[in-house]
Amino acid sequence: MTTPPEPTPWATGLLVSVFVAVVTMVGVVAFGVTLAHIHPLLAVGFNLVAVGGAAPTVYRWRNLPVWRWVVYGVTAGVVSGWITLLFGAL
């Protein structure tokens, strides 16, 4: 006899995703602004290297039951952080 799969924990998962997105966005913006004061190309290069280095690990986590919520948060945080940096530079 097989047991039915457990329901998806939407409330907890979305809470984790939002928290991770906020922490990631703050980190991306803080590093980006600080490095942009030194040189704007340094900020762009550092962000590309950091995200490019973390992307393979985060991509592997996307199908794990708990870690997928973290992946959604990291992705949203990086994208919103880059948008914030872009509009802050204008």
C-alpha positions in Angstrom: 0.0 0.0 0.0 1.4 3.4 -1.0 0.9 6.6 0.9 -0.3 9.6 -1.0 2.2 12.4 -1.5 2.1 15.2 1.0 0.6 18.5 -0.1 2.9 21.4 -1.1 3.6 23.7 1.8 2.7 26.9 0.0 2.6 29.3 2.9 5.9 28.2 4.4 7.6 27.9 1.0 6.6 31.4 -0.1 7.7 32.8 3.2 11.1 31.3 2.8 11.3 32.5 -0.8 10.4 36.1 0.2 12.9 36.1 3.0 15.7 34.7 0.8 14.8 37.2 -1.9 15.1 40.2 0.4 18.4 39.0 1.9 19.8 38.3 -1.6 18.6 41.7 -3.0 20.1 43.6 -0.1 23.4 41.8 -0.6 23.5 42.4 -4.3 22.6 46.1 -4.0 25.1 46.7 -1.1 28.0 45.1 -2.9 27.0 46.7 -6.2 26.7 50.2 -4.7 30.0 49.9 -2.8 31.9 48.6 -5.8 30.3 51.2 -8.1 31.8 53.9 -5.9 35.2 52.5 -6.7 34.5 51.8 -10.4 31.3 50.9 -12.2 32.8 48.2 -14.3 34.1 46.6 -11.1 30.5 46.4 -9.8 29.3 44.8 -13.1 32.1 42.4 -13.3 31.8 41.3 -9.7 28.1 40.7 -10.0 28.5 38.6 -13.1 31.3 36.5 -11.6 29.4 36.0 -8.3 26.1 35.0 -10.0 27.9 32.9 -12.6 29.8 31.0 -9.9 26.7 30.4 -7.8 24.4 29.5 -10.7 25.4 25.9 -11.2 24.8 25.0 -7.5 21.5 26.9 -7.4 20.4 25.2 -10.6 21.1 21.7 -9.2 18.9 22.6 -6.1 15.8 23.5 -8.2 14.3 20.0 -7.9 14.9 19.3 -4.3 11.7 19.6 -2.2 12.9 22.1 0.4 15.7 23.9 -1.5 13.5 24.8 -4.5 12.0 27.6 -2.4 15.4 29.0 -1.7 16.2 28.8 -5.5 13.1 30.9 -6.2 14.1 33.4 -3.6 17.7 33.7 -4.8 16.5 34.1 -8.4 14.0 36.8 -7.5 16.5 38.6 -5.2 19.3 38.7 -7.9 16.9 40.0 -10.6 15.4 42.6 -8.3 18.8 43.6 -7.0 20.1 44.1 -10.6 17.0 46.2 -11.5 17.5 48.3 -8.3 21.1 48.9 -9.2 20.2 49.7 -12.8 17.6 52.3 -11.8 19.9 53.7 -9.1 22.5 54.3 -11.7 20.2 56.4 -13.9 
